[in-house]
Amino acid sequence: MKVDILTREYPPAIYGGAGVHAEELSKVLAERIDVTVRAFDGPRLAVDIPQIPSENPAGSLRVVGYDVPEEFADDNPALKTFGVDLQMANDVESELVHVHTWYTCLAGRLAQQLHEIPMVITAHSLEPFRPWKREQLGGGYNLSTWAERDAYEHADRIIAVSGGMRKDILSAYPNVDPNKVVVVHNGITLADFATPDADDPGWGVFDRYNIDRSKPTLLFVGRITRQKGLPYLLQALHYVDPEIQVVLCAGAPDTPQIAKEVKDGVAALEKTRGNIVWIEEMLPKDELNALEHGCDAFICPSIYEPLGIVNLEAMACGLPVVASATGGIPEVVVDGETGYLVPIDQLHDGTGTPTDPDKFVHDMADAINRIFEDPDRAEAMGVAGYERARDHFSWERIADQTIAVYQSVLDEFHAKHSGEQE
C-alpha cells in the first residue's frame, strides 16, 4: 500500500499537536506501508527526517518539503498556503492521499480529482470553531473555511481524533455522511517521554530560567492562541495558592492582540502573586521532557480541543492533569482518576466562549488548588495517567486502526470503479 500524507508541520518545523501527530503516525505507518510525507517549510535534510524505529520495516518513509512560491511571497497567508497546496497536489503519486488540517485540504481535494484517488482527512481542528483566526488571516479566513468545507464534503473518509470531534464535524458540516466519519484517537510514544538521566542536558532548563525545583510547580505548555484558553488561566492564577510556582511554556502568538493580552496578564500576576516563570521560546524536546518530569501537575485550560495531545504527553510523564471538560479532553483525562476536569458551559457560536467566564475561572483555580493540597493523591493520579496513556493510546495501535481505515476506503473505491467499468 502506498499513501501520501499531506501536512503543514513536519520536523524540524513543528509547533503544535497536529505536527506531532503527523510525525509519529508517519513513522509507525512506514514500518508497515510505503509513506510519502509532503510538508511545508522547504526541503528536508536527511537529519531532519524521523527515523523508522523497526530494523526490518515492511514499508518505507520519504519526505518532500515545499517552499511558498515566490509569486505568492507578499500575499495573504491563505493564498501562500494555496501556493504550496498546488505544488503538493501535482506531485502526489500514491493510491490514497491523507490530509491533515485545513492547510492541506485544497491539496488533498485537488489531488483526489487530478489523480482520481480516494482522500482521507484527519480532523485535528475545524475552522468554523476557530473564528478568532480572522484576526490572523483577515479575508483569508473565508478561504481557509471554504477549502476545509469542500474537502470534508468530498472526502472518502474522515478520521476524528475523538468522539467529541466527530460530533463537531457533523455539526459544522451537516452535508457530510455520518457513515464516513470514524474515530481514531491520537497516540503517544512512551519511549519519547522516559525520565531523563540525572546528567541529561535537558535539566539545564531549570537553571536557565531560574525555576526552583524545591517548590510545588504547575506547568502549562501551549501556543498563545484563543483556543488554548491561556487568558482564562492567567485570571485563575490570581486565586491559586501563591506558594505554587507556575511555569508557562507559551509562545508563537497568533496575533499581536492576544500576545499583548497575555503579556499584560502575566505582568498583573507578577504584581499580585509572583512565582510565575514565562518561557516564550519553543523548547527542544529534551528540555520540555525534563520540565514535565520536574514539575508536579499539568494544566490545560483550552476552550477548544479536539483531543489534547499535550495532556497525553503530560500523562506519559506521570503528571496529574487539570483540564477543561471540553471537546475530546474527557476521553483522555478521567476526572478524579488521572486528574480533575473543569466543567465548562460554552456558547455555541463557534467561539467556545464560556457562558459564565467567572465560574470557569474559579472552578479552574479550585481544581488546581485541590491537586496541590493532596500530594499523595496527585502522585497516584500521575501513575494512573501514565498507565492510561500506555494502555489506550499507543501509536502502534493507532497505526493499525489507520491502515484499516485506508484499506476499507480503497476496497470501496475499487469496488465502485470496477462497477462503473462493467
MISE-251924 format. One record per residue (C-alpha): residue in three letters; x, y, z. Coordinates in steps of 0.5 Angstrom, whole numbers, plus 2048, in hexadecimal, padded with zeros to 3 digits. Layout:
N
<rec res="Ala" u="X" v="Y" w="Z"/>
...
***
This chain:
422
<rec res="Met" u="800" v="800" w="800"/>
<rec res="Lys" u="803" v="807" w="7FE"/>
<rec res="Val" u="800" v="80D" w="802"/>
<rec res="Asp" u="802" v="815" w="801"/>
<rec res="Ile" u="801" v="818" w="808"/>
<rec res="Leu" u="800" v="820" w="807"/>
<rec res="Thr" u="802" v="824" w="80D"/>
<rec res="Arg" u="803" v="82C" w="80F"/>
<rec res="Glu" u="808" v="829" w="814"/>
<rec res="Tyr" u="80E" v="824" w="814"/>
<rec res="Pro" u="815" v="824" w="817"/>
<rec res="Pro" u="818" v="828" w="818"/>
<rec res="Ala" u="812" v="82D" w="818"/>
<rec res="Ile" u="80D" v="82B" w="81D"/>
<rec res="Tyr" u="809" v="830" w="821"/>
<rec res="Gly" u="803" v="82C" w="823"/>
<rec res="Gly" u="800" v="826" w="824"/>
<rec res="Ala" u="7FE" v="824" w="81D"/>
<rec res="Gly" u="805" v="824" w="81B"/>
<rec res="Val" u="807" v="820" w="821"/>
<rec res="His" u="801" v="81B" w="81E"/>
<rec res="Ala" u="804" v="81B" w="817"/>
<rec res="Glu" u="80B" v="81A" w="819"/>
<rec res="Glu" u="809" v="814" w="81E"/>
<rec res="Leu" u="804" v="811" w="819"/>
<rec res="Ser" u="808" v="811" w="813"/>
<rec res="Lys" u="80E" v="80E" w="817"/>
<rec res="Val" u="80A" v="808" w="819"/>
<rec res="Leu" u="806" v="807" w="813"/>
<rec res="Ala" u="80C" v="807" w="80F"/>
<rec res="Glu" u="80E" v="800" w="813"/>
<rec res="Arg" u="808" v="7FD" w="80F"/>
<rec res="Ile" u="807" v="801" w="809"/>
<rec res="Asp" u="80A" v="806" w="804"/>
<rec res="Val" u="809" v="80D" w="806"/>
<rec res="Thr" u="80B" v="814" w="803"/>
<rec res="Val" u="80A" v="81A" w="807"/>
<rec res="Arg" u="809" v="820" w="804"/>
<rec res="Ala" u="80A" v="826" w="808"/>
<rec res="Phe" u="80B" v="82E" w="808"/>
<rec res="Asp" u="811" v="832" w="80A"/>
<rec res="Gly" u="816" v="830" w="805"/>
<rec res="Pro" u="81A" v="829" w="803"/>
<rec res="Arg" u="81C" v="825" w="809"/>
<rec res="Leu" u="824" v="823" w="80A"/>
<rec res="Ala" u="825" v="81B" w="80C"/>
<rec res="Val" u="826" v="81D" w="813"/>
<rec res="Asp" u="81F" v="820" w="814"/>
<rec res="Ile" u="81B" v="81A" w="812"/>
<rec res="Pro" u="819" v="816" w="817"/>
<rec res="Gln" u="81C" v="80F" w="817"/>
<rec res="Ile" u="818" v="809" w="817"/>
<rec res="Pro" u="818" v="805" w="81D"/>
<rec res="Ser" u="818" v="7FE" w="81A"/>
<rec res="Glu" u="81E" v="7FB" w="818"/>
<rec res="Asn" u="81B" v="7F7" w="812"/>
<rec res="Pro" u="815" v="7FB" w="810"/>
<rec res="Ala" u="810" v="7F9" w="80B"/>
<rec res="Gly" u="80F" v="800" w="809"/>
<rec res="Ser" u="813" v="806" w="807"/>
<rec res="Leu" u="813" v="80D" w="809"/>
<rec res="Arg" u="814" v="813" w="804"/>
<rec res="Val" u="814" v="81A" w="806"/>
<rec res="Val" u="813" v="820" w="801"/>
<rec res="Gly" u="812" v="827" w="803"/>
<rec res="Tyr" u="810" v="82D" w="7FF"/>
<rec res="Asp" u="811" v="835" w="800"/>
<rec res="Val" u="80C" v="83A" w="7FE"/>
<rec res="Pro" u="80D" v="83C" w="7F7"/>
<rec res="Glu" u="810" v="843" w="7F6"/>
<rec res="Glu" u="80A" v="846" w="7F2"/>
<rec res="Phe" u="806" v="845" w="7F9"/>
<rec res="Ala" u="80B" v="848" w="7FE"/>
<rec res="Asp" u="807" v="84E" w="7FF"/>
<rec res="Asp" u="800" v="84B" w="7FF"/>
<rec res="Asn" u="7FB" v="84A" w="805"/>
<rec res="Pro" u="7FD" v="844" w="809"/>
<rec res="Ala" u="7F8" v="83F" w="806"/>
<rec res="Leu" u="7FA" v="841" w="7FF"/>
<rec res="Lys" u="801" v="83F" w="801"/>
<rec res="Thr" u="7FE" v="838" w="803"/>
<rec res="Phe" u="7FB" v="837" w="7FD"/>
<rec res="Gly" u="801" v="838" w="7F9"/>
<rec res="Val" u="804" v="832" w="7FD"/>
<rec res="Asp" u="7FE" v="82E" w="7FC"/>
<rec res="Leu" u="7FE" v="82F" w="7F4"/>
<rec res="Gln" u="805" v="82C" w="7F4"/>
<rec res="Met" u="803" v="826" w="7F9"/>
<rec res="Ala" u="7FD" v="824" w="7F5"/>
<rec res="Asn" u="801" v="824" w="7EF"/>
<rec res="Asp" u="806" v="81F" w="7F2"/>
<rec res="Val" u="802" v="81A" w="7F5"/>
<rec res="Glu" u="804" v="813" w="7F3"/>
<rec res="Ser" u="801" v="80E" w="7F7"/>
<rec res="Glu" u="7FA" v="80B" w="7F7"/>
<rec res="Leu" u="7F7" v="80F" w="7FD"/>
<rec res="Val" u="7F8" v="816" w="800"/>
<rec res="His" u="7F8" v="817" w="807"/>
<rec res="Val" u="7F6" v="81E" w="809"/>
<rec res="His" u="7F8" v="822" w="810"/>
<rec res="Thr" u="7F5" v="829" w="812"/>
<rec res="Trp" u="7F2" v="82E" w="80D"/>
<rec res="Tyr" u="7F9" v="830" w="80B"/>
<rec res="Thr" u="7F9" v="82A" w="806"/>
<rec res="Cys" u="7F2" v="829" w="805"/>
<rec res="Leu" u="7F2" v="82C" w="7FE"/>
<rec res="Ala" u="7F8" v="828" w="7FC"/>
<rec res="Gly" u="7F4" v="822" w="7FE"/>
<rec res="Arg" u="7EE" v="824" w="7FA"/>
<rec res="Leu" u="7F2" v="825" w="7F4"/>
<rec res="Ala" u="7F6" v="81F" w="7F4"/>
<rec res="Gln" u="7EF" v="81B" w="7F5"/>
<rec res="Gln" u="7ED" v="81E" w="7EF"/>
<rec res="Leu" u="7F3" v="81E" w="7EB"/>
<rec res="His" u="7F6" v="817" w="7EC"/>
<rec res="Glu" u="7EF" v="814" w="7ED"/>
<rec res="Ile" u="7F1" v="811" w="7F4"/>
<rec res="Pro" u="7ED" v="811" w="7FB"/>
<rec res="Met" u="7EE" v="816" w="800"/>
<rec res="Val" u="7EE" v="815" w="808"/>
<rec res="Ile" u="7EE" v="81B" w="80C"/>
<rec res="Thr" u="7F0" v="81B" w="814"/>
<rec res="Ala" u="7ED" v="821" w="817"/>
<rec res="His" u="7F1" v="824" w="81D"/>
<rec res="Ser" u="7ED" v="82A" w="81D"/>
<rec res="Leu" u="7E8" v="82E" w="819"/>
<rec res="Glu" u="7E8" v="835" w="816"/>
<rec res="Pro" u="7E0" v="836" w="818"/>
<rec res="Phe" u="7E2" v="835" w="81F"/>
<rec res="Arg" u="7E8" v="83A" w="81F"/>
<rec res="Pro" u="7E5" v="841" w="81D"/>
<rec res="Trp" u="7EB" v="844" w="820"/>
<rec res="Lys" u="7EF" v="842" w="81A"/>
<rec res="Arg" u="7EC" v="848" w="817"/>
<rec res="Glu" u="7F1" v="84C" w="81B"/>
<rec res="Gln" u="7F7" v="849" w="818"/>
<rec res="Leu" u="7F4" v="847" w="811"/>
<rec res="Gly" u="7EF" v="84D" w="80F"/>
<rec res="Gly" u="7EB" v="84B" w="809"/>
<rec res="Gly" u="7F0" v="845" w="808"/>
<rec res="Tyr" u="7EB" v="842" w="80E"/>
<rec res="Asn" u="7E6" v="842" w="808"/>
<rec res="Leu" u="7EB" v="83E" w="804"/>
<rec res="Ser" u="7ED" v="839" w="809"/>
<rec res="Thr" u="7E6" v="837" w="80B"/>
<rec res="Trp" u="7E4" v="836" w="804"/>
<rec res="Ala" u="7EA" v="832" w="803"/>
<rec res="Glu" u="7E8" v="82E" w="809"/>
<rec res="Arg" u="7E1" v="82D" w="808"/>
<rec res="Asp" u="7E2" v="82B" w="801"/>
<rec res="Ala" u="7E7" v="826" w="802"/>
<rec res="Tyr" u="7E3" v="823" w="808"/>
<rec res="Glu" u="7DC" v="823" w="804"/>
<rec res="His" u="7E0" v="81F" w="7FF"/>
<rec res="Ala" u="7E5" v="81A" w="803"/>
<rec res="Asp" u="7E4" v="813" w="802"/>
<rec res="Arg" u="7E5" v="812" w="80A"/>
<rec res="Ile" u="7E6" v="817" w="810"/>
<rec res="Ile" u="7EA" v="815" w="816"/>
<rec res="Ala" u="7E8" v="819" w="81C"/>
<rec res="Val" u="7ED" v="818" w="822"/>
<rec res="Ser" u="7E8" v="818" w="827"/>
<rec res="Gly" u="7E0" v="817" w="828"/>
<rec res="Gly" u="7E0" v="81E" w="829"/>
<rec res="Met" u="7E3" v="820" w="823"/>
<rec res="Arg" u="7DE" v="81B" w="81F"/>
<rec res="Lys" u="7D8" v="81F" w="822"/>
<rec res="Asp" u="7DB" v="826" w="820"/>
<rec res="Ile" u="7DD" v="823" w="819"/>
<rec res="Leu" u="7D6" v="821" w="818"/>
<rec res="Ser" u="7D3" v="828" w="81B"/>
<rec res="Ala" u="7D8" v="82C" w="817"/>
<rec res="Tyr" u="7D7" v="828" w="810"/>
<rec res="Pro" u="7D0" v="825" w="810"/>
<rec res="Asn" u="7D1" v="823" w="809"/>
<rec res="Val" u="7D6" v="81E" w="80B"/>
<rec res="Asp" u="7D3" v="817" w="80B"/>
<rec res="Pro" u="7D4" v="815" w="812"/>
<rec res="Asn" u="7D6" v="80E" w="810"/>
<rec res="Lys" u="7DC" v="811" w="80D"/>
<rec res="Val" u="7DF" v="814" w="814"/>
<rec res="Val" u="7E2" v="80F" w="818"/>
<rec res="Val" u="7E6" v="810" w="81F"/>
<rec res="Val" u="7EE" v="80E" w="81F"/>
<rec res="His" u="7F1" v="811" w="825"/>
<rec res="Asn" u="7F8" v="815" w="826"/>
<rec res="Gly" u="7FD" v="811" w="828"/>
<rec res="Ile" u="803" v="811" w="82D"/>
<rec res="Thr" u="80A" v="80E" w="82C"/>
<rec res="Leu" u="80C" v="80D" w="833"/>
<rec res="Ala" u="813" v="80C" w="832"/>
<rec res="Asp" u="814" v="813" w="830"/>
<rec res="Phe" u="812" v="815" w="837"/>
<rec res="Ala" u="816" v="811" w="83B"/>
<rec res="Thr" u="819" v="814" w="842"/>
<rec res="Pro" u="820" v="818" w="840"/>
<rec res="Asp" u="826" v="815" w="843"/>
<rec res="Ala" u="829" v="81A" w="848"/>
<rec res="Asp" u="82E" v="81C" w="844"/>
<rec res="Asp" u="82A" v="81E" w="83E"/>
<rec res="Pro" u="82B" v="825" w="83B"/>
<rec res="Gly" u="823" v="826" w="83B"/>
<rec res="Trp" u="823" v="827" w="842"/>
<rec res="Gly" u="827" v="82D" w="841"/>
<rec res="Val" u="821" v="831" w="83F"/>
<rec res="Phe" u="81F" v="832" w="847"/>
<rec res="Asp" u="826" v="836" w="848"/>
<rec res="Arg" u="825" v="83A" w="841"/>
<rec res="Tyr" u="81E" v="83C" w="843"/>
<rec res="Asn" u="81F" v="83C" w="84B"/>
<rec res="Ile" u="81A" v="837" w="84C"/>
<rec res="Asp" u="81A" v="835" w="854"/>
<rec res="Arg" u="81A" v="82D" w="854"/>
<rec res="Ser" u="818" v="82D" w="85B"/>
<rec res="Lys" u="811" v="831" w="85A"/>
<rec res="Pro" u="80B" v="82D" w="858"/>
<rec res="Thr" u="80A" v="82F" w="851"/>
<rec res="Leu" u="805" v="830" w="84C"/>
<rec res="Leu" u="806" v="82F" w="844"/>
<rec res="Phe" u="803" v="832" w="83E"/>
<rec res="Val" u="805" v="830" w="837"/>
<rec res="Gly" u="802" v="833" w="831"/>
<rec res="Arg" u="801" v="838" w="82C"/>
<rec res="Ile" u="7FF" v="83F" w="82D"/>
<rec res="Thr" u="7F8" v="83E" w="829"/>
<rec res="Arg" u="7F1" v="840" w="82B"/>
<rec res="Gln" u="7EF" v="838" w="82B"/>
<rec res="Lys" u="7F4" v="836" w="831"/>
<rec res="Gly" u="7F1" v="83B" w="836"/>
<rec res="Leu" u="7F7" v="83E" w="839"/>
<rec res="Pro" u="7F4" v="845" w="83B"/>
<rec res="Tyr" u="7EF" v="841" w="83F"/>
<rec res="Leu" u="7F5" v="83D" w="842"/>
<rec res="Leu" u="7F8" v="844" w="844"/>
<rec res="Gln" u="7F2" v="846" w="847"/>
<rec res="Ala" u="7F1" v="840" w="84B"/>
<rec res="Leu" u="7F8" v="840" w="84E"/>
<rec res="His" u="7F6" v="846" w="852"/>
<rec res="Tyr" u="7F2" v="841" w="856"/>
<rec res="Val" u="7F7" v="83C" w="857"/>
<rec res="Asp" u="7FC" v="83B" w="85D"/>
<rec res="Pro" u="802" v="840" w="85B"/>
<rec res="Glu" u="806" v="83A" w="85E"/>
<rec res="Ile" u="805" v="836" w="858"/>
<rec res="Gln" u="80A" v="838" w="852"/>
<rec res="Val" u="808" v="839" w="84B"/>
<rec res="Val" u="80C" v="837" w="845"/>
<rec res="Leu" u="808" v="83A" w="83F"/>
<rec res="Cys" u="80B" v="837" w="838"/>
<rec res="Ala" u="807" v="83C" w="834"/>
<rec res="Gly" u="80A" v="83E" w="82D"/>
<rec res="Ala" u="808" v="83F" w="826"/>
<rec res="Pro" u="802" v="844" w="827"/>
<rec res="Asp" u="7FD" v="844" w="821"/>
<rec res="Thr" u="7FC" v="84C" w="821"/>
<rec res="Pro" u="7FF" v="852" w="825"/>
<rec res="Gln" u="7F9" v="853" w="828"/>
<rec res="Ile" u="7F9" v="84C" w="82C"/>
<rec res="Ala" u="800" v="84D" w="82D"/>
<rec res="Lys" u="7FF" v="854" w="831"/>
<rec res="Glu" u="7F9" v="851" w="835"/>
<rec res="Val" u="7FE" v="84B" w="837"/>
<rec res="Lys" u="804" v="850" w="839"/>
<rec res="Asp" u="7FF" v="854" w="83D"/>
<rec res="Gly" u="7FC" v="84E" w="840"/>
<rec res="Val" u="803" v="84C" w="842"/>
<rec res="Ala" u="805" v="853" w="845"/>
<rec res="Ala" u="7FF" v="853" w="849"/>
<rec res="Leu" u="800" v="84D" w="84C"/>
<rec res="Glu" u="808" v="84F" w="84E"/>
<rec res="Lys" u="805" v="855" w="852"/>
<rec res="Thr" u="800" v="851" w="856"/>
<rec res="Arg" u="803" v="84A" w="857"/>
<rec res="Gly" u="809" v="849" w="853"/>
<rec res="Asn" u="80C" v="842" w="853"/>
<rec res="Ile" u="80B" v="842" w="84B"/>
<rec res="Val" u="810" v="840" w="846"/>
<rec res="Trp" u="80E" v="841" w="83F"/>
<rec res="Ile" u="812" v="83E" w="83A"/>
<rec res="Glu" u="811" v="841" w="833"/>
<rec res="Glu" u="815" v="83C" w="82E"/>
<rec res="Met" u="814" v="836" w="82B"/>
<rec res="Leu" u="818" v="831" w="830"/>
<rec res="Pro" u="81B" v="82B" w="82D"/>
<rec res="Lys" u="819" v="824" w="82E"/>
<rec res="Asp" u="81E" v="822" w="834"/>
<rec res="Glu" u="81C" v="829" w="838"/>
<rec res="Leu" u="815" v="828" w="837"/>
<rec res="Asn" u="815" v="821" w="839"/>
<rec res="Ala" u="81A" v="823" w="83F"/>
<rec res="Leu" u="814" v="828" w="841"/>
<rec res="Glu" u="80F" v="823" w="841"/>
<rec res="His" u="813" v="81F" w="846"/>
<rec res="Gly" u="815" v="824" w="84A"/>
<rec res="Cys" u="80E" v="827" w="84B"/>
<rec res="Asp" u="808" v="825" w="850"/>
<rec res="Ala" u="802" v="826" w="84C"/>
<rec res="Phe" u="800" v="828" w="845"/>
<rec res="Ile" u="7FA" v="82D" w="843"/>
<rec res="Cys" u="7F6" v="82D" w="83C"/>
<rec res="Pro" u="7F1" v="833" w="83C"/>
<rec res="Ser" u="7EF" v="832" w="835"/>
<rec res="Ile" u="7E8" v="834" w="833"/>
<rec res="Tyr" u="7E9" v="830" w="82C"/>
<rec res="Glu" u="7ED" v="82A" w="82C"/>
<rec res="Pro" u="7EB" v="824" w="827"/>
<rec res="Leu" u="7EF" v="81F" w="82C"/>
<rec res="Gly" u="7F5" v="823" w="82F"/>
<rec res="Ile" u="7FC" v="81F" w="82E"/>
<rec res="Val" u="7FF" v="824" w="833"/>
<rec res="Asn" u="7FB" v="820" w="838"/>
<rec res="Leu" u="7FD" v="819" w="836"/>
<rec res="Glu" u="805" v="81C" w="836"/>
<rec res="Ala" u="804" v="81E" w="83D"/>
<rec res="Met" u="801" v="818" w="83F"/>
<rec res="Ala" u="806" v="814" w="83C"/>
<rec res="Cys" u="80B" v="817" w="840"/>
<rec res="Gly" u="807" v="816" w="846"/>
<rec res="Leu" u="804" v="81C" w="848"/>
<rec res="Pro" u="7FD" v="81D" w="84A"/>
<rec res="Val" u="7F9" v="822" w="846"/>
<rec res="Val" u="7F4" v="827" w="847"/>
<rec res="Ala" u="7F0" v="829" w="840"/>
<rec res="Ser" u="7EA" v="82C" w="83D"/>
<rec res="Ala" u="7E4" v="827" w="83C"/>
<rec res="Thr" u="7E3" v="829" w="835"/>
<rec res="Gly" u="7E4" v="825" w="82E"/>
<rec res="Gly" u="7E8" v="81F" w="82F"/>
<rec res="Ile" u="7EB" v="820" w="835"/>
<rec res="Pro" u="7E6" v="81C" w="839"/>
<rec res="Glu" u="7E8" v="816" w="835"/>
<rec res="Val" u="7F0" v="817" w="837"/>
<rec res="Val" u="7EF" v="819" w="83F"/>
<rec res="Val" u="7EB" v="815" w="843"/>
<rec res="Asp" u="7E8" v="81A" w="849"/>
<rec res="Gly" u="7EA" v="818" w="850"/>
<rec res="Glu" u="7EF" v="813" w="84D"/>
<rec res="Thr" u="7F4" v="816" w="849"/>
<rec res="Gly" u="7F3" v="81D" w="84B"/>
<rec res="Tyr" u="7ED" v="822" w="84B"/>
<rec res="Leu" u="7E8" v="824" w="846"/>
<rec res="Val" u="7E6" v="82B" w="846"/>
<rec res="Pro" u="7DF" v="82C" w="844"/>
<rec res="Ile" u="7DD" v="831" w="83E"/>
<rec res="Asp" u="7D7" v="833" w="83B"/>
<rec res="Gln" u="7D8" v="836" w="835"/>
<rec res="Leu" u="7D5" v="83B" w="82F"/>
<rec res="His" u="7D3" v="837" w="829"/>
<rec res="Asp" u="7D5" v="83D" w="825"/>
<rec res="Gly" u="7DC" v="83A" w="822"/>
<rec res="Thr" u="7E0" v="83D" w="827"/>
<rec res="Gly" u="7DF" v="839" w="82D"/>
<rec res="Thr" u="7DF" v="83E" w="832"/>
<rec res="Pro" u="7DD" v="83C" w="839"/>
<rec res="Thr" u="7D6" v="83F" w="83A"/>
<rec res="Asp" u="7D8" v="840" w="841"/>
<rec res="Pro" u="7DF" v="842" w="841"/>
<rec res="Asp" u="7E0" v="844" w="848"/>
<rec res="Lys" u="7DD" v="83D" w="84A"/>
<rec res="Phe" u="7E2" v="83A" w="846"/>
<rec res="Val" u="7E8" v="83D" w="848"/>
<rec res="His" u="7E6" v="83C" w="850"/>
<rec res="Asp" u="7E5" v="835" w="84E"/>
<rec res="Met" u="7EC" v="834" w="84B"/>
<rec res="Ala" u="7EF" v="837" w="851"/>
<rec res="Asp" u="7EC" v="833" w="856"/>
<rec res="Ala" u="7EE" v="82D" w="852"/>
<rec res="Ile" u="7F5" v="82F" w="851"/>
<rec res="Asn" u="7F5" v="830" w="859"/>
<rec res="Arg" u="7F2" v="829" w="85A"/>
<rec res="Ile" u="7F7" v="826" w="856"/>
<rec res="Phe" u="7FD" v="829" w="85B"/>
<rec res="Glu" u="7F9" v="828" w="861"/>
<rec res="Asp" u="7FA" v="821" w="861"/>
<rec res="Pro" u="801" v="81F" w="85E"/>
<rec res="Asp" u="800" v="817" w="85F"/>
<rec res="Arg" u="7F9" v="817" w="85B"/>
<rec res="Ala" u="7FC" v="81B" w="856"/>
<rec res="Glu" u="802" v="816" w="855"/>
<rec res="Ala" u="7FD" v="811" w="855"/>
<rec res="Met" u="7F9" v="814" w="84F"/>
<rec res="Gly" u="800" v="815" w="84C"/>
<rec res="Val" u="801" v="80E" w="84C"/>
<rec res="Ala" u="7FA" v="80C" w="849"/>
<rec res="Gly" u="7FB" v="811" w="844"/>
<rec res="Tyr" u="802" v="80E" w="842"/>
<rec res="Glu" u="7FE" v="807" w="841"/>
<rec res="Arg" u="7F8" v="80A" w="83D"/>
<rec res="Ala" u="7FD" v="80D" w="838"/>
<rec res="Arg" u="801" v="807" w="838"/>
<rec res="Asp" u="7FB" v="802" w="837"/>
<rec res="His" u="7F6" v="806" w="833"/>
<rec res="Phe" u="7FA" v="80B" w="82E"/>
<rec res="Ser" u="800" v="807" w="82C"/>
<rec res="Trp" u="802" v="809" w="824"/>
<rec res="Glu" u="802" v="802" w="822"/>
<rec res="Arg" u="7FB" v="801" w="824"/>
<rec res="Ile" u="7F9" v="808" w="820"/>
<rec res="Ala" u="7FD" v="806" w="81A"/>
<rec res="Asp" u="7FA" v="7FF" w="81A"/>
<rec res="Gln" u="7F3" v="803" w="81A"/>
<rec res="Thr" u="7F5" v="808" w="815"/>
<rec res="Ile" u="7F7" v="803" w="810"/>
<rec res="Ala" u="7F1" v="7FF" w="811"/>
<rec res="Val" u="7ED" v="806" w="80F"/>
<rec res="Tyr" u="7F2" v="806" w="809"/>
<rec res="Gln" u="7F0" v="7FF" w="807"/>
<rec res="Ser" u="7E9" v="800" w="808"/>
<rec res="Val" u="7E9" v="806" w="803"/>
<rec res="Leu" u="7ED" v="803" w="7FE"/>
<rec res="Asp" u="7E8" v="7FD" w="7FE"/>
<rec res="Glu" u="7E2" v="801" w="7FD"/>
<rec res="Phe" u="7E6" v="806" w="7F8"/>
<rec res="His" u="7E8" v="800" w="7F3"/>
<rec res="Ala" u="7E1" v="7FC" w="7F4"/>
<rec res="Lys" u="7DE" v="803" w="7F2"/>
<rec res="His" u="7E2" v="804" w="7EC"/>
<rec res="Ser" u="7E2" v="7FD" w="7EA"/>
<rec res="Gly" u="7DB" v="7FD" w="7EA"/>
<rec res="Glu" u="7DB" v="803" w="7E5"/>
<rec res="Gln" u="7DF" v="800" w="7E0"/>
<rec res="Glu" u="7DB" v="7FA" w="7E0"/>
***
